[in-house]
Amino acid sequence: MYFQWTYPEAKIMICSIEIQRINKESWFKSSAGIKHVMGELMRCGTLIYRCNSWLLSTNKR
């Protein structure tokens, strides 16, 4: 999302992979998979929040 916001003309191609036996079909079947995926999701949310805060602060000037 951040990349698309920064480079709106770019085409984003997503290719799912398997890491540590965690993939798109199995991530929710183990506590390790859930922890890994939710950690990534949390980091994405934090980044979006920071970008939004920055945008709001720059628009006030």
Secondary structure, DSSP 8 states (H G I E B T S, - for coil): -HHHHH-TTS--------BTTB-TTTGGGSHHHHHHHHHHHHHHHHHHHHHHHHHHHHHT-
